[in-house]
């Protein structure tokens, strides 16, 4: 869970992140993977988390089926969800990215193809990407947040993290046990 308290052993950030005084800027649900920003800057946390600042979040999404241009166009225009319409998104089909193995693996069905899309949104509603792809007829099988604003997973392996300071460039670290 993208929080430091409230879960059982092995379920929260406190079990993996030993940096004091940082908080998640945004969240990932339990079934999602990828970039999670931690900060000790409350203003930055608010800017990343609030849709009013239009911070773009890019997701690599494995979906069931093969989205048509009509489905992608719906995502680009915005999709009507139960909690209201989404903002327009950037959406395009992509080749399957070279990613780490997922644990547990994604379920595969021989009779239903799957494909990948890149989806960029500026909101961050609960399970928004999953609900958007389902609304256009292509349920999400795997969801990887690749980028938030200017921060990306590029060059990081699972369990690695990068500390960024105003006076220093990025430093790569590995989480304990990763």
N, C-alpha and C positions, 0 to 999 in steps of 0.2 A: 504494500500500500504506500502511496506517496505521502506518508505522514510519519512522524516520529513516535506517536503514541496510539493506543487504541486497538492493537492487534495482538495476536498470540506470538509465541516464539517464531522467529524467522519470517514474520509477516509485515514488519515495518522497517522504515529506513534506519531506525536506531540499531538494528541488528547488523547493518552493513556500512553505515557511515559513522565514522568516529571523529568527525570535525565538529567542535562545539560552536554553538551560536548561529547555525545556518538553518534555513527553512526552505521548503520547496516553493518554487515559483511556477505555479501550475501543477497539474497532477496527471498521472497515468493510471488508468484502471488496472485491476489485477491481471486482466487478460492481454494487456498491451505491453509493448517493449519500446526501448529507445531512449532518447534524450530526456533527461530530467535535470533542470537547473536548480541548484541550491545557492542561496545567497544570504548574506547578513545585512543586505540593504533593503529596508522596507519599501522605499520608493520604487526600486527596481522590481521587487516582487509584485507590487501593485500594478506596475506598467505591463509586466508580462502576463499577469493573470486576468486583468480587466480587458474586455473587448473594446472599450472606448479608446484604447491606445493603438488599436489596429496592428498589433505585433503578429506578423505572419508565422504560422506554424505549419510545417510541411510534413506530411505523412506518406510513407510507402505502404500501400494497402493491397493485400492479396484478397481478391474477391471471388466469390462463386460465379461462374459463368464468364462470358466475354462481353463487357459493356459496349454497347453501340455508341455511335456518335450522338444519338438522341439522349441516351442516359448520361453521357458526359456533359452534354449541353444543359441538361436539367441541373446537374451539380454546379455548373458554371453560373447559372441564373439564380440559384438558391432553391432550396427544397422546403416544402411545407412539412413541418414536424408538429407533433402534438403541442409543443410549447411555443409554436409560432414559426414563421419562416426564417430560414438561415440567410446569412449574407451570401452574396455570390462567392463562389470558390474558384480557384484555378484547378483544373482537372485535366489529366492526360494519361493515356495508356503508356506504360513503360515495359521494357523487358524485365524479366525476373531479376531482381538485384542479387548481388553476391553478398549474402548475409550469413551470420552464424546459424547453427542448428537451433531450432526452437525446442524447449522442453516444458511441457509435453509437445510432441509434434502436432502440426495441423492435421485435421482429419481430411482424408482424400476419398473421393468417390469416383470410381471408374467411369460412371455414366455422366458425370457433370464436370466439365472443364473448369479450370480456374485461370485467372490472369491477374496482372498487377496494374495499379494506377498510382499516380502521384497526385495527392490532393493537398492543396494549400488553403487554409482557412485563417480568418482573423478573429474568430470567436473561440470559445472553449467550453461549450456546454457539456453537461454530463453525457458521456458516450456519443458525442455529436457525430463523429466520423462514421461510427458503426450505424447510427440511425440514418444518416444521409445515404450511405450506400444501400442499405436495406430499402429505403424509400424509393430508390430507382431500380429495384429488383435484383440487386447484387449484394447479398449479405457478405460481411467482412469475415474472412477466415484468419487473417493475420494482420496486425496493425503495428507499425514501427514508426515512432516519431523520429524524423531524421533531422529536423532543424527547427529552431525557435529564433526568429529575427536573424541575427548574425551568427548565432552559435549553432554548431553542427556536430554530428557524430563522426564526420570525416576523420579517418585516421585513428579512431578509438576502437578497441576491442571490448567485448562484454566485460564488465567489471572494472574497466579503466576509467579514470576521470582526469579532468584537466582543471587546474587552478588558474584563474586569470586575475591578475592584479593590475592596477593602473600603471604601476612602475615597472612591471615585468611582463614578459611574454608568457604564453601558455607553458605549463609544466605538466607532463603526463605522469599519472600515478596509477597504481593498481590497488583496488580495494582489497582488504585482508580476506583471504580465502577465495579470491576470484581467480 
